[in-house]
Each structure stands twice: as structure tokens, then as C-alpha cells.
Amino acid sequence: FQFHQLLPEFTALENVMIPAYIAGKKKSEAMQRANELLDFLGLTDRANHKPAELSGGEKQRVAVARALMNEPAVVLADEPSGSLDSKNKAELHQLFFDLRDKFGQTFVIVTHDEELAKLTDRTIHLRDGLVEHDSAADNLTQTELPSQDVAE
């Protein structure tokens, strides 16, 4: 989501529907799901607006809706709030947890934002490509820890 990659000639609704079309879903089914997602994200009144008519936060939420369109089990997000102001950033962070709770999806978020990292269920810190700290290990005894071997 770092860059929204919304297609400028399509409305927010159409941008959200594109993955469903690629998956071969019927237009009515795609539209129903897209409207559900846009409603959940507070964008119902912006559905017929093109990206140039949307704020940065709105574009970000359209991109989130598009990513969720085909109900993936896992959503990968690379610096999802990097281009947002503090208000929209806080709203997006809360949105990830709301989406997790409502749709049961797992979010793998790559971020330098420690505020966001502190909110997550599990945090893995990497340094130079190696695991420096895994918060899941904090709850395990030393004998239960998984191997930290790294394949070269």
C-alpha cells in the first residue's frame, strides 16, 4: 500500500472491483463485495470518485479495499502508512485491527514505525537480514525456542 497504484481512469468502486474481475467473478458479485468493503472503510460517498478526486487517506483505504476484494487469507503491507499524515496514519493502523477482527485475515506488515509495531500481536525485528528479536520468543522458555539457523 505504500504507493496506492490506483488506476486513474477508474472510480474508487471500479478500482476495488478489478481483482474480482481478474478472478472471474460476476459483475454483480464483485459490485456487492466492493460496496461492502467501501462501506466498511467509510468510503460509500466516495465510490464514484476517481483517484485524483480523493485525499491521500481515501486513496489508501481504496487500496486496502482492493487488496481485500478476493478475501485473501494473508495481506502483505509494505510501509502502509509511510505516505500519510499522523491522523490518517492512526486511522489506517486501527483499520488493520478492525479488518483482522471482522474478516479474520492475517496482516504481515513491514514497517519502520515503532508505534504501529507496538500495536501488533507479534513483532519480529530484523537487522542486516537476520532476526534480532521475535516477541513470540518472549513467551517461550529457552528449551521451547525454535532454531535460529539461517540458510545461506
Helices and strands as residue ranges (DSSP letters): H 12-22, H 27-40, G 44-46, G 51-53, H 56-68, E 74-78, H 86-103, E 106-110, H 114-119, E 124-127, E 130-134, G 135-139, G 142-144
